[in-house]
Amino acid sequence: TGLSKFKRSTEVFIHYTNTGGASASLSDSVVWGISEDPAGQLWVGTSSGLNRIERESGTVTVYRHQPDDPASLSGDFVPAVLTDHSGTLWVGVDEGGLNRYDPATDSFSAYRFAEEDPTSLSDDDVWSLFEDREGRLWVGTWGGGLNRFNPADETFTRYQPDPANPAGLSNDVIRVIRQDHTGRLWLGTNGGGLVNFDPAAETFTTYLTDPNQMSSLSGNVVRAILEDSRQTLWVGVDGGGLNKFDPATETFVHYREQDGLPNDTIYGIVEDDQGELWLSTNSGLARFDPVSETFKNYTASDGLQSNEFNQGAYFKSGAGELFFGGINGFNAFFPDQIQDNTYQPPVIVTAFQIFDKPVTLAQPLAELTELPLSYRDSVFSFEFAALDYTAPAENQYAYKLEGFDQEWIEAGPRRFATYTNLDGGEYTFRVRGSNNDGLWSEHEVAVKINITPPPWKTWWAYTLYVLAGAGVIFVYIRLRTRAQARELAQQRRELAQERQVAEQLRQVDRLKDEFLANTSHELRTPLNGIIGLAESLLEGATGELGPDTRHNLSLIAMSGRRLANLVNDVLDFAKLKHKTIQLDRRPVELHALTEVVLTLSQPLIGPKSLRLINSIPPDTPPVQADENRVQQILHNLVGNAIKFTESGTIEISAQVRDDLLAVSVTDSGIGIPADKIARIFESFEQADGSIERIYGGTGLGLTISKQLVELHGGSIAVESTVNHGSRFTFTLPLSSASLPTTPVASPPPEPLTEDTPVYAPRYQAQPVEAPQVRVEAEAGDFTILVVDYEPVNQQVLSNHLSL
């Protein structure tokens, strides 16, 4: 038969479907639209015709398209059915436009799309119909947007997407149309989201899903819309679950499968007389309580036509009866007749398996309370069942193995539990169940399991393991202690040897320094004699000399001074290395000191085309430094600049930086390669290995200058470009004291030549108290006593005194 009625102790669903040609059979099992006329007859749209059902007799009348009858239905695929306030039946036909049924003639008149008529229906695929509170009929099409029917002249007003108007209708497929308490229409589209339409102003507001906003619409395909009795708007989304709209914030609250919804695709939403929502989905029917926000779900096992429903196939009659259609007909039911199952089913163990093979136990499984197992039984399973046969496939189970599982495991309808490779010990297996309505039973099964461990996991085996481990640890510690003792003795011997070597090195270093100091001192005496004798002869101690003799004596004096400077550098380097140099700090005026240095450096230029420039202003603040050492620094830097500059300028300048004075020596010489700058201040280092052969020198000048600067608390740096010159800059602390404002007059320096002897001051005279001896000038010869233990020095003094 076409009508089957299911009556259970708790639920009542009436099921209409296609049964193959019977008078009470639907024309097709796939239902798309349902409506009821004032006479109480049901009108059902299917994939193969329109059905009129007499509720009392159950007789079904089928209307299909008759090609030879223009008054027949214009097509067989009927997605939408609506009875308006006047009792007129409107039928939406896919590829057949809008049909109006005339009960007097039992015929249909069709409104179709006409390309030449802009007041005709916008598209022949009609999928949704709605009558608003003003009695206006709204028609939603698949591809033509929204239409409003004007009954006076039987024309249509079209509302369609306009690419030039982004604020217009967002999509041309209208799946569902509903009205809220303010008179605005809500439209569900096929990819254009949820649309709010103000018929008075003819304006559209679109709500779309935003992946970056969790409170946006959960999907852009909207299949169902409902404003409930509380004036709350609910939206059913394809794949997005149920959405509740908050008009104050224009945001949405989502209810998904994880919240209890059976499926996230919603086809229909109907509110019953108790204020609960009924939702048709792809996995059954759901009853939702908006107050408690809880779901109660029903499936085909409860008498539903199937678990899959269809869009538009839902309806509530004036008597409060609900209708939902799907792929196997439709259901009709009164929600208040559906009662929950309150029976709490007991749970029993129905089977026990080891390695997937049934095991026969000594006592019945239903009475099983204890179960001994061997460690060899490493894979075992329990099967169980809740003794409620109302809808056994919907009974739920949960189990837990105490001693192994931390929490109860929700198994759903699965009726077995398997455990593998458990350690030996005592466990308790517990299982409980619920009926088809989700009511959990307080009666649970508890089976104690005692698994005997393998011999290698018994207490006496662990005792042996502990003893063996302790023995191994003891032996290890003993061996390790001996090894550490040997290592410690070896380290002590090595340390003693290192100390002995270090002491020997220090002794050698001391001997070297003493030798260096003694040797340098011994070298100074003959050097001074050579220089003194050569200079006294040049000054005429033995009379007038020939040009060649004077030239050779000049070379002797120059070489002697150069050797003396090298000896002084070696001595200074040794003193700086051992930090034995003591600075005599006092205010030093750098402008005058620079003049002295440049004057003394003039003979070093020789035939080169070089200019020495003092750019330090006379009013430059004094520095707190050792004047002799600052002069030595400048001599080294200027001497290096002269040595490596063939032509151009060498300039000395100064600039105040906070509490420091930065002194720069800039030349236009050969420059320093970039890879050599980092090592230029190291001992015995020169910019290029070939430079030593070309220009000579020990490579200690810059090292001594750097250490002297740092000894003053300053720093030195170099900037250089190959073939463009270099700039050496060092800093010295400014003096808090001021120099005398009245300069001491001094005679201008005599012009210097390459042959002029130059004396660089190495010692500073200190005043001593002595009685004043006044010698009156008398005629005659005088005798001067010269005392010196070096004969050479005696001869030098004698030569100078005889001039």
DRENLO-235511 format. One record per residue (C-alpha): residue in one letter; x negated, y, z. Coordinates in steps of 0.001 Angstrom, whole numbers, padded with zeros to 6 digits, always signed. Each point is the difference from the previous one (the first is absolute). Layout:
aXYZ...
***
This chain:
t+000000+000000+000000g-000986+003612-000286l+000626+000847+003641s-001874-001689+002846k+000481+001015+003605f-002650-000723+002656k+001149-000045+003581r-002506-000566+002714s+000142+000433+003731t-001765+003348-000262e+000215+001369-003571v+002645+000330-002723f-000951+000841-003569i+002268-000331-003068h-001872-000815-003188y+001202+000744-003547t-001973-001382-002938n+000194-001445-003486t+001123-003624+000001g+000277-000616-003709g+003378+000903-001505a+002344-000412+002979s+002776+002550+000446a-001577+001116+003252s-003472+000248-001485l-001970+003154-000697s-001016+000582-003611d-003667-000013+001048s-001940-000668+003199v-002091+003177-000262v+002008+002787+001656w-000821+003719-000505g+002986+002002+001186i+002964-000414+002394s+003063+002195+000652e+003543-000325+001359d+003122+001642-001449p+002991+001301+002017a+001795-003337-000530g-002786-001831+001820q-001359-001644-003133l-003784-000372-000324w-001754+001150-003146v-003387-001646-000501g-002512+000894-002720t-002338-002774-001122s-002557-000654-002712s+002802-001516-002085g+003177+002002+000389l+002282+001726+002506n+001974-002114+002523r+003273+000850+001741i+000639-002193+003068e+003402-000439+001604r-000923-000391+003673e+003182-001866+000978s-000012-002578-002760g-003666+000020-000797t+000749+000313-003711v-002721+001623-002067t+000711+001939-003212v-002994+000604-002230y-000402+002963-002372r-002596-000179-002754h-000770+001951-003119q+002085-001014-003007p-001613+001279-003209d+003363+000109-001789d+001814+001818+002825p-001014+003682+000557a+002077+000019+003213s-002102-002759+001537l-002954+000488+002295s-002810+001661-001974g-002643-002500+001191d-000549-003090+002148f-002835+001190+002281v+001746+001937+002793p-002474+001651+002472a+002493+002388+001663v+003660-000066+001123l+001892+002827+001780t+003600+000671+001065d+000590+003750+000456h+002379+001777+002417s+002860-000242-002495g-000417-003746-000415t-001587+000259-003430l-002578-002698-000706w-003235+001132-001633v-002424-002530-001452g-003655+000639-000910v-001163-002213-002876d-003585-000515-001102e-000148+001089-003655g+003735+000641+000180g+000313+003354+001719l+002732+000889+002519n+003325-001908-000089r+003321+000993+001595y+002549-002713+000708d+003717+000577-000653p+002011-002446+002164a+003204+000776-001902t-001382-001332-003272d-002723-002183+001518s-002467+001661-002366f-003153+002120+000055s-001017+003279-001559a-003716+000709-000419y-002084+003180+000236r-003126-000442-002061f-003113+001924-000936a+000303+002049-003199e-003233+001479-001280e+001773+002907-001716d+002082+000890+003073p-001925+001573+002972t+003136-000323+002170s+000125-003765-000421l-001486-002526+002415s-003791+000367+000018d-000698-003748-000371d+001978-003226-000512d-001844-001887+002795v+002133+000847+003065w-001409-001453+003264s+001536+002041+002813l+003334+001729+000718f+001060+002274+002865e+002974+002200+000868d-000746+002932+002318r+002336+001561+002569e+001214+002506-002578g+001153-002842-002234r-002725+000507-002599l-001314-003089-001744w-003778-000293-000309v-001577-002429-002448g-003601-001235+000226t-001589-001452-003111w-003100-002020-000815g-001916+002456-002170g+002405+002922-000257g-000105+001471+003483l+003088+001205+001912n+003452+000900-001407r+003028+001722+001509f+003347-000927-001528n+002379+002863-000740p+003504-001561-000032a+001727+003122-001414d-001622-000342-003418e-001582-003432+000501t-003500+001363-000555f-003237-000485+001915t-002504+002434+001469r-003506-001399-000298y-002888+000312+002485q-003178-001350-001521p-003754+000325+000627d-001627+002972-001680p-003794-000079-000435a+000044+003801-000052n+001754+000108+003389p-001930-001910+002707a+002669+001006+002528g+002695-001878-001972l+001076-003630+000117s-003080-002183+000519n+001124-003142-001882d+002525-001037-002649v+001025-003261+001711i+002590+000460+002763r+000437-003195+002032v+002265+001299+002774i+002018+003164+000812r+001274+001013+003469q+001217+003190+001747d-000889+001349+003458h+002110+002025+002448t-001208+003301-001514g+001321-000879-003449r-003406-000594-001544l-000604-003066-002146w-002865-002425+000596l-001314-001869-003034g-002138-003125-000067t-002238-000185-003064n-002185-002590-001685g-003445+001459+000769g+000976+003625+000610g+000545-000422+003734l+002966+001311+001980v+001755+003083-001429n+002249+002456+001862f+002396+001823-002360d+002027+003078+000895p+003015-000019-002387a+000885+003605+000816a-003431+001454-000735e-000946-002819-002403t-003454-000293+001613f-002062-003114+000653t-002393-000868+002842t-002156-003091-000476y-001616-002179+002676l-002845-002205-001176t-002394-002398+001685d-003362+001472+001022p-002801-002490+000765n-001639+002598+002237q+003152+000709+002015m+001305-002899+002082s+003327+001733+000631s+000823+000434-003693l+002481-002167-001921s-001299-003589-000055g+000585-000518-003732n+001221+001754-003147v+002548-002632-001118v+003166+000636+002058r+002790-002633-000236a+002377+000919+002868i+001074+003135+001939l+002396+000456+002926e+000924+002809+002378d+001406-001728+003100s+002638+001167+002467r-002707+001787+002016q-000899+002030-003123t-003344-001801-000233l-001255-000614-003531w-001369-003484-000723v-001918-000907-003162g-000715-003497-001352v-003259-000173-001971d-001219-002679-002387g-002986-001497+001865g+000046+002776+002596g+002602-001238+002472l+002512+002219+001785n-000639+003759+000364k+001716+002374+002437f-000054+003654-001079d-000652+002806+002478p+001443+003202-001546a-001692+002262+002568t-003511-001049-001030e+000897-001497-003392t-001906-003158+000938f+000894-003684+000064v-000187-002780+002601h-000699-003416-001519y+001329-003422+001013r-001857-002858-001652e-000412-003761+000250q-002311+000377+002984d+002875+001723+001802g+002388-002923-000589l+001368+000753-003478p+000170-003286-001962n-001353+001612-003194d-001263+003429-001063t+002221+000188-003107i+003466+001330+000891y+002898-000141-002461g+002945+001258+002051i+000867+001784+003266v+003465-000114+001619e+001070+001235+003452d+002541-002150+001854d+002688+001233+002399q-002333-000509+002969g-002623+002381-001433e-002476-002734-000949l-001629-000087-003427w+000113-003010-002296l-002869-000252-002468s-000190-002316-003023t-003577-000960-000902n-002042-002513-001943s-000115-002304+003053g+003531+000011+001298l+002293+002368+001842a-001085+002117+002980r+002103+001595+002743f-001762+003052+001459d+000867+001762+003232p-001123+003652-000406v+000134+000545+003779s-002235-002891+001073e-001778-000102-003399t+000270-003801-000089f+000824-002358-002853k+002078-003190-000159n-000574-001847-003247y+002167-002471-001928t-000988-002315-002842a+001569-002469-002408s+000045-002589+002775d+002542+002218+001775g+002355-000154-003018l-001307+002874-002126q+000260-000285-003795s-003847-000152-000078n-002896+001861+001550e-000245+002359-002999f+002486+002833-000461n+000525+002622-002730q+000018+003782-000226g+003469+001597+000113a+001691-003243+001085y+001210+001196+003417f+003286+001435+001217k+002044+000639+003151s+003775-000242-000158g+002425+002183+001891a+000644-002912+002380g-003688-000126+000922e-000811-003101-002060l-003494-000035-001497f-000969-001331-003416f-003505-000788-001247g-000866-001525-003387g-003080-001622-001412i-001248-002606-002433n+002507-002680+001088g+003255+001874+000453f+000965+002140+002968n+000986-000262+003672a+002885+001584+001848f+000145+000164+003802f+001167+001986+003005p-003039+000885+002162d+001959-000228+003251q+000754-003671-000732i-003698-000884-000039q-001165-001073+003417d-003525-000776+001081n-000988-003511+000925t-000482-000055+003810y-000994-003642+000269q-003515-000564+001391p-001237-003177-001650p-002359-002325+001862v-003245-000969-001759i-001375-003529-000241v-003157-001551-001428t+001001-002037-003027a-003396-001395-001123f-003646-000230+000981q-002783-000635-002521i-003758-000578+000115f-001823+000703-003247d+003424+000416-001701k+001068-003508+000965p+002997-000612+002311v-000894-001380+003404t+002289-002265+001993l-000070+000914+003690a+000953-002042+003029q+002918+002284+000860p+002617+001735-002161l-001173+003289-001486a+002991+001828+001458e-001211-000962+003489l-003703+000660-000654t-001645+001969+002836e-003624-001254+000006l-002314-001104-002779p-003527-001412+000425l-002325+000422-002998s-003569-000929-000835y-002585+002380-001422r+000247-002112-003163d+003583+001272-000464s-001364+003294-001304v+002999+000835-002254f+003520-000384+001414s+003414+001522-000698f+003357+000454+001694e+003332+000249-001800f+002992+001439+001820a+003591+001130-000561a+002589+002280+001615l+003304-001840+000444d+002238+002558-001697y+001453-001048-003352t+001956+003164-000804a-002744+001089-002401p-003023-002140+000894a-002180+001542-002720e+000279+003351+001816n-000989-001294+003429q-003233+001606+001192y-002870-001527+001980a-002944+001098+002105y-002707-002153+001576k-003092+000337+002132l-002758-002357+001142e-000946+001179+003466g-003736-000223+000478f-000601+000870-003658d+002522+002542-001338q+000000+003412+001644e+003454+001003-001291w+003156-001688-001254i-000194-000782-003705e+003113+001082-001909a+000587-002841-002480g+003249+001265-001563p+002016-002952-001362r-003123-002225-000160r+000527-003050+002208f-003527-001320+000543a-003279+001004+001669t-003470-001427-000692y-003197+000212+002056t-003520-001091-000923n-003329-000594+001769l+001078+000928+003522d-002464-000339+002842g+000637-002603+002630g+002182+001113+002885e+003609+000603+001064y+002478+001939-002128t+003758+000600+000002f+001932+000201-003264r+003125+002149+000247v+002638+000608-002679r+003259+001933+000027g+002655+000776-002604s+002859+002297-000961n+003284-000437-001835n+000758+001467-003390d+000906+003361+001569g-003401+000338+001632l+001168-000785+003529w-002923-001698+001745s+000692-002950+002222e-001200-000069+003569h-000508-003779-000342e-003537-000725-001207v-002088-003149-000344a-003237-000393+001980v-002421-002879-000676k-003209-000374+002022i-002945-001164-002117n-003166-001475+001485i-002856-000335-002507t-002910-002120+001210p-003307+001537-001128p-002724-001937-001838p-002801-001435+002167w-002328+002813-000961k+002507+002531+001357t+000700-001548+003409w-001066+001575+003302w-002901-002404+000532a-001221+000700-003571y+000060+003733+000716t-001884-000673+003244l-002732-001774-001956y-000033+002884-002482v-000457+002478+002843l-002804-002023+001578a-001737-000489-003336g+000411+003675-000788a-001387+000971+003396g-002976-002287-000597v-000654+001505-003406i+000268+003511+001434f-002378-000906+002852v-002577-001424-002409y+000424+002976-002299i-000454+002464+002850r-003047-001908+001262l-001610-000054-003449r+000983+003561-000646t-001471+001147+003320r-003287-001694-000804a-000036+001505-003471q+000752+003446+001415a-002796-000430+002538r-002409-000867-002797e+001236+002923-002061l-000367+002331+002991a-003568-001173+000625q-000798+000452-003686q+001526+003477+000027r-002031+000931+003055r-003198-001185-001667e+000888+001925-003156l+000858+003068+002044a-003316-000193+001827q-001789-000348-003326e+001922+002958-001426r-000855+002098+003050q-003644-000973-000364v+000055+000884-003705a+001794+003272+000773e-002569+000879+002634q-002785-000827-002434l+001661+002200-002621r+000357+002854+002487q-003655-000436+000936v-000993+000042-003666d+002199+003083-000499r-001673+001759+002925l-003431-000953-001298k+001009+001239-003442d+001246+003324+001382e-003133+000435+002099f-002157-000859-002965l+002003+002390-002179a-000268+002825+002514n-003701-000567+000660t-000782-000436-003657s+001983+003122-000951h-001775+001959+002709e-003333-001273-001192l+000978+000849-003586r+000966+003546+000899t-003438+000970+001273p-001984-000807-003170l+002904+001294-002146n+000000+003320+001825g-003787+000109-000418i+000234-000653-003739i+002708+002626-000416g-001792+002513+002244l-003373-000418-001659a+001507+000285-003479e+001947+003125+000912s-002988+001647+001760l-002147-000621-003059l+002755+001466-002197e+000022+003069+002258g-003777+000514-000523a-001581-001578+003078t-003023-000974-002093g+000136+002791-002488e+001525+000498-003422l+001054-003216-001805g+000347-000801-003644p+003426-000590-001604d-000397-003780-000287t-001109-000272+003589r+002936+002124+001199h+002446-002129-002070n-001346-003260+001391l+000078+001335+003574s+003639+001083-000560l+000873-003529-001103i-001760-001387+003086a+001968+002342+002284m+003312-000730-001774s-000497-003782+000157g-000957+000261+003651r+003128+001949+000848r+002114-002507-001916l-001558-002888+001893a+000493+001885+003277n+003683+000450-000819l+000361-003733-000694v-001625-000805+003340n+002362+002417+001730d+003008-001655-001704v-001089-003427+001201l-000471+001301+003543d+003402+001752-000033f+001678-003128-001322a-001485-002053+002819k+001073+002550+002618l+003536+000186-001385k+000211-003759-000105h-000828-000195+003687k+001945+003170+000852t-002984+001671+001595i+000408+003371-001724q+001197+002748+002324l+001729+002983-001575d-000743+003539+001099r+003472+001460-000615r+000406+003752-000226p+001851+002435-002300v-001485-000140-003498e+000692+002592-002699l+000158-001951-003267h-000304+002865-002477a-003515+000908+001195l-001003-003626+000438t+001093-000755-003565e-002120+002901-001278v-003034-001556+001712v+000732-003452-001422l+000493+001300-003539t-003176+002117+000236l-002012-002976+001183s+001559-002171-002725q-000801+002398-002832p-003438-001515-000728l+001628-003429-000473i+001751+001241-003147g-003217+000245-002002p+000616+000431-003729k+003720-000934+000210s+002595+002578-001002l+001805+000039+003350r+001588+002696+002155l+000422-000407+003752i+003109+001860+001227n+000950+000803+003578s+003820+000492-000011i+000414-000051+003767p+001321+003444+001090p-002076+001820+002625d+003041+000226+002284t+000537-003767+000083p+000565-001121+003628p-003003-001710+001605v-000111-003733+000642q-001032-001731+003208a-002941-002096-001162d-003711-000732+000114e-001488+002531-002423n-002994-002159-000941r+002222-002995-000748v+002458+002059-002032q-002957+001379-001963q-001196-003596-000511i+003464-001005-001309l+000047+002911-002442h-003580-000719-001106n+000925-003608-000783l+003163+000903-001919v-001584+002882-001924g-003120-002059-000691n+002137-002837-001402a+001971+002454-002112i-003194+001522-001450k-001435-003445-000627f+003013-001186-002055t+000911+003282-001772e-001951+001120-003082s+001853+003258-000627g+002928+002041+001234t+000757+000993+003605i-000194-001313+003517e+002425+001821+002275i+000486-000106+003773s+003445+001109+001246a+001997-000255+003223q+003668-000017+001015v+001657+000050+003428r+002270-003001+000667d+001763+000305+003357d-002814-000232+002589l-002583-001224-002540l-002144+001609-002665a-000234-001978-003244v-003295+000605-001824s-000254-001100-003651v-003091-000463-002192t+001097-000076-003651d-002247-000773-002962s+000415-000445-003753g-002256-003021-000198i+000264-003577-001267g+002764-001028+002415i+000562-003303+001776p+001817-003026-001518a+003332-000801+001716d-001143-003479+001004k-003031+001485+001835i+001758+002713+002012a+001165-002362+002751r-003636-001036+000735i-001784+003308-000597f-000482+000641+003747e-001444-003447+000739s-003675-000385+000915f-002442-000215-002895e+002891+000471-002474q-000137+002091-003178a+002606+000566-002655d-001864-002083-002552g-002884-002440+000368s-001853+001792-002741i+000210+003357+001794e-002612-001007+002553r-002440-000651-002750i+000847+003280-001753y+000404+002367+002964g-001648-001835+002893g+001087+000071+003636t+000729-002446+002800g+003782+000141-000151l+000163+001093+003664g+000845+003667-000509l+003771-000370-000302t+000102-002665+002711i-001802+002328+002445s+002217+002920-001019k+003158-002040+000601q-001177-001172+003430l-001041+003521+001002v+003413+001370-001052e+001819-002713+001938l-002285+000666+002983h+001417+003540-000052g+003553-001387-000028g+000592+000736-003675s+000393-002015-003186i-001489+000004-003503a+001549-000930-003329v-000875+000125-003682e+001920+000726-003199s-001722-000681-003280t+000558-000344-003730v-002651-001587-002185n-001799+002599-002176h+001952+002842+001652g-001523+000223+003469s+000699-000752+003640r+001299+001762+003116f-001152-001064+003478t+002131+001435+002807f-000748-000324+003711t+001774+001479+003005l-001371+001507+003222p+001885+001246+003067l+000493+003752+000243s-001667+001779+002907s+002110+001682+002671a-002814+002510+000578s-000821+002869-002327l-003359+001066-001428p-001525+003451+000591t+001654+002549-002241t-003252+001948-000707p-002114-001904-002480v-003720-000260+000590a-001943+001693-002742s-002387-002224-001823p-002285+000718-002894p+001145-001270-003356p-001547-003317-000949e-002946+000089-002337p+000553-001440-003422l-000847-003700-000054t-001777-001901-002716e-000608-003654-000550d-003449+000418+001597t+001232+001907+003033p-000222-002187+003147v+003365-000409+001729y+000223-000823+003689a+003255-001538+001220p+000310+000568+003745r+000035-003281+001910y-000548+001357+003518q+001522+002923+001798a-002238+002095+002207q+001110+000314+003607p-001067+003068+002067v-002197-000732+003018e-001137+002268+002788a-003664+000969-000257p-002113+002942+001185q-000534+002673-002603v-003638+000176-001082r-000976+003179-001754v-003195-000048-002020e-001485+003315-000968a-001296+000262-003500e-003760+000219-000016a-002546+000029-002705g-001962-003139-000580d+000603-003721-000540f+002436-002166+001945t-000014-003696+000745i+003332-001948+000039l+000140-003344+001785v+002086-002661-001856v+000974-003078+002019d+001485-003054-001774y-000884-003633+000234e+000344-000432-003760p-002998+001232-001964v+002191+000578-003033n+002240+002339+001961q-003054+001804+001310q-001170+000560-003558v+003427+001227-001144l+000171+002549+002829s-003573+001071-000620n+000746+000549-003685h+003068+002127+000731l-001705+002026+002719s-002922+000773-002264l+002199+001604-002676
***
